[in-house]
Amino acid sequence: MNETPPAIEPLLADLCGGEITDEDYVGYFRNEHGEDLVFAQRRGERTARLWHSDADWEVRRVDDHSIRLDGPVDGMITVSDLIIDRSEATWLSSCLAASRHLRRGRV
């Protein structure tokens, strides 16, 4: 049985409503509340795209400096204008680190 599993990119694009291709580095995360997050980095683009189901799948552009610990409440973690928890920040940080070479345009 040599069935090829379905590509994940179209599934994630359908989930978040974003444009994601097999050329993108992608990441998916489901938090403890059942909310979904999708990350996509396209080669040569200076920022990646982040979608969060709890934010109506509105795309946010993120980069290595997007995760902030200076929200209105001590210890609050934000990315763009979105409040995220520690596990989401850890996942996003990993996605950004793994795709950094694509933002620099290197192979």
N, C-alpha and C positions, 0 to 999 in steps of 0.2 A: 504494500500500500504506500504509494508515493504522493499522497495528496499534499499539496502546498497549502499551508494555513493561510487564511485571509490576511491581507495586509492590514496593519493597524491604522495607517494614516487615514484611509477613507472612513473607518469606523469612528475615529476621533473627530474628523471633520464633521461627520453627521451629528455627533454628540454635541459639539459646541457651536456648530454653524459657521466655523471659520474655514479659510482656505488652507489646507494642509496637503502637501504632496509627499511622495516617497523620497524627495530630495531634502526634506526637512529632518532635523533632529527633533524627536518628539518625546514627551514624557506625559504620563498620566498618574493621577493621584486621587484617591477617595479618602476623605477625612473621617473621623470617628462619628460625624453627624450625617454621613452619607452624601456629603456634598462632593462634587467632582471638580477637579482642576485639570486643565490641559495646557501644555507648554509646547511651543514650536519655534525652532530657530532655523532660519533660512541662511544658507551660505552667503557671505558677503554683506548681509544686513547688519547694521550697527546695534540693533535691538532685537529681542525675541518677542513673541506674542504669548500672552497669558490670558486664559479664560477661566472663570470661576462660576460654577452653577449658581452659587448664592448671590452673585452679582449680575444675574440675568444674562450670563454668557457675554457680557460686554468685554471686548478685547482691550487689554492694557499692554502697552509697550514696556518692556523691562530690560535691564542690563545689569552689569556687575555691581552697580551702585544703587539699585532700586530698593533693596530691602533695608528698611530703616527701623531703628529702635527708639525713635524720638516722637512717638505719637503723643496725643493730648493727655494720655494717662501713663504714668511711669510703667515701664515694661511692655507697653503696647508695641506690637510689631506691625508695620505697614509696608505695603508695596504699592506704588502709585498712590491712589486714594483709597485703597482697600485694606481693611484690617484683617490680618491673618494670624493664625496661631503658630506656635513653635514648630510643630510637625510639618505644617505647610511651608514655613520658612526654610526648614532643613531640606525638604524635598526640592523647593525652588532653587535654593543655593546649589544643590547637587546638579540640577539641570543646567544652571548657568555655568558651573564649572566644567561640566562635560561637553558643553557646546561652545566654549570660549574660542576655540581655534576656528570655528566657523565665522564668528564675528570679526576675527582678524583676517579672514580671507585665506587662511592656510588650509592645507589638507591634513 
